[in-house]
């Protein structure tokens, strides 16, 4: 029997991977700037997901899901900037992070759509 998918664990794993990814950034002014942005946006979804689970209303829950989605999209753009600027030497790790981020974006797009369809 396979392990049950747990979105919170997946987001925590993603945040941990972002932290590890940051350690490999090229130590330039640009690398430091993008690292700081990505560290905030890439770890935020895990933290916000815990908050979303305690939403005060359906509207609040949906709003928090949209915040998570916004942070994931910001992280994906930061990963693309990192790639195009050659700010990280491990392209395999970079591609893995972009793929994981895209998968999470897809999950949250569907989650927001479903929550909105079910009404406030």
C-alpha positions, 0 to 999 in steps of 0.5 A, spaced: 500 500 500 502 506 497 503 512 502 498 517 502 499 524 499 499 529 504 499 536 501 502 539 508 508 534 508 509 536 500 509 543 502 514 542 508 519 538 503 518 543 498 520 549 503 526 544 505 528 543 498 528 551 497 533 552 503 538 547 500 537 550 493 539 556 496 545 554 499 548 552 492 547 559 489 553 563 486 555 568 492 554 574 488 550 581 489 544 578 484 545 571 487 544 574 494 538 578 492 534 572 488 536 567 494 532 572 499 526 573 495 526 565 493 527 563 500 521 568 502 516 566 497 519 558 497 518 557 504 511 561 505 506 556 502 508 551 507 507 556 513 501 559 509 497 552 508 497 551 516 494 558 516 489 556 511 487 550 514 484 554 520 481 559 515 475 563 519 470 562 513 470 559 506 472 566 503 478 566 508 480 559 506 480 561 499 484 567 500 489 564 503 489 558 498 490 564 493 496 567 497 499 560 497 498 560 489 501 567 488 507 565 492 508 559 488 508 563 482 513 568 485 518 562 486 517 559 479 519 566 476 525 566 481 527 559 479 527 562 472 531 568 473 536 564 477 536 559 471 537 564 465 542 568 469 546 562 471 546 563 478 546 556 480 551 551 478 546 545 479 541 545 473 539 538 475 537 541 482 534 547 478 530 543 473 527 539 479 525 545 483 521 548 477 518 541 476 516 541 483 513 548 483 509 547 477 506 541 480 504 545 486 501 551 482 497 546 478 494 543 485 493 550 488 489 552 481 485 546 482 484 547 489 482 554 488 477 553 482 474 547 486 473 551 493 470 557 489 465 552 485 463 550 492 461 557 493 462 561 499 
